[in-house]
Amino acid sequence: MENFDKYELGVTIDENGSFYLESISDSKNGLAITHLDSKNNLRLVLNFGIVYCYRVTNESYRLKFLEETEGKLSGIVSTTSNSDFLHWFHEESKNIYINNNVIHFLVVSADDVIDILSSNTVKCNLETID
């Protein structure tokens, strides 16, 4: 089983809030993921910069994973340097990025599980919405 560690975003987020995926933008500036917490009137934008790859899956299709990690994930973003997704990436790329310190970021929201492979740190912006 994969072991994920909480990634410190540098902002205080109510762990009892419910963040829902609002949008994903993959542009020349990199990957940006925006979540809304309508209960607390917050918008959370996570900027990953240029990434190697990512996948977005509705949580209902990741039941095994969610069952295996139940109670073991904390926060909206977690990381690991050892996962099946990361091993798959290195195998598919014939290990040419093996020395690039690729990290598997896991973003879990109320309805979605997003896996991101990147060597960048995450920039976070939390704002109040009307």
WOTA-V390573 format. One line per field, one symbol per residue. ss: DSSP state (H for helix, E for strand, C for the rest). phi: phi as a letter, one per 20 degrees, with the letter a starting at -180 (. if undefined). burial: b if it has 24 or more other ideal C-beta (glycine too) atoms within 12 Angstrom, else e. A space follows every 50 residues. Layout:
ss=???
phi=???
burial=???
This chain:
ss=CCCCEECCCCCCCCCCCCCEEEEEEEECCEEEEEEEECCCCEEEEEEEEC CCEEEEEEHHHCHHHHHHHCCCCCCCEEEECCCHHHHHHHHHCCCCCCCC CCEEEEEECCCEEEEEEECCCCEEEEEECC
phi=.fdddfefencecffefcedfeaccdcfeoecddcdcffdlccddddemf dfabbccfgfdcgfffffdgmdecnecccbdbbffffggfffelmfdgee lfdeecdddfcccddcdbdeeeeccdcede
burial=eeebeebebeeebeeeeebbbeebeeeeebbbbbbbbeeeebbbbbbbee bbbbbbeeeeebeebeeeeeeebebbbbbbeebebbeebbeeeeeeeeee ebbbbbbbbeebbbbbbbbeebebebeeee
